[in-house]
Every structure is written in C-alpha cells, then in structure tokens.
C-alpha cells in the first residue's frame, strides 16, 4: 500500500483550499460590508494566504532534497571516474576541430 497522496488531493490542498478560504472571506465582505466584517475578512484572507504560503515553502524545501540527491550521485561518479560528470576527462584526447 502506497502512502503517496493522490494528485487530485494534492491539487485540492495546494490550490483549491486556499482559494476557497480567500474567496469565502471576500464573499463575507460583499454580503456584509461593515468595519467588523472587514476585520474578520482580514483574518480569513490571511489564513487562506497563510495556507498557500506554507504549501509553497514546503514544496521549496522538498525540492532541495533533489539537489542533495544530485550532488550525492555526482560525488559517487567522481569517486568512480576521477572527474565530475559535467567535466571532460583530463586524459581524453581533444575533440577534432
């Protein structure tokens, strides 16, 4: 059994949920445009934007893991061959012109 969430669920949590919360706050302001409602709307919209920001920060952190994996693979390649994967070997003849 896989613990990977479905693509639809991820999309809903990352984009739909924050949008619905922000939209709900704006609808509340349209329905009752008072100063008290404005304070509540600010909190609701802030919560929706906070969820979106946390989702973005999480994705940013997870993407850093792939950079570490790439670096580990490059180091393994260096240990096996004596040069980095993106470099030409020093003992190879120059390419014909």
Rosetta blueprint (number, residue, H / E / L):
1 X L
2 X L
3 X L
4 X L
5 X L
6 X L
7 X H
8 X H
9 X H
10 X H
11 X H
12 X H
13 X H
14 X H
15 X H
16 X H
17 X H
18 X H
19 X H
20 X H
21 X H
22 X H
23 X H
24 X H
25 X H
26 X H
27 X H
28 X H
29 X H
30 X H
31 X H
32 X L
33 X L
34 X L
35 X H
36 X H
37 X H
38 X H
39 X H
40 X H
41 X H
42 X H
43 X H
44 X H
45 X H
46 X H
47 X H
48 X H
49 X H
50 X H
51 X H
52 X H
53 X H
54 X H
55 X H
56 X H
57 X H
58 X H
59 X H
60 X H
61 X H
62 X H
63 X H
64 X H
65 X H
66 X H
67 X H
68 X H
69 X H
70 X H
71 X H
72 X H
73 X H
74 X H
75 X H
76 X H
77 X H
78 X H
79 X H
80 X H
81 X H
82 X L
83 X L
84 X L
85 X L
86 X L
87 X L
88 X L
89 X L
90 X L
91 X L
92 X L
93 X L
94 X L
95 X L
96 X L
97 X L
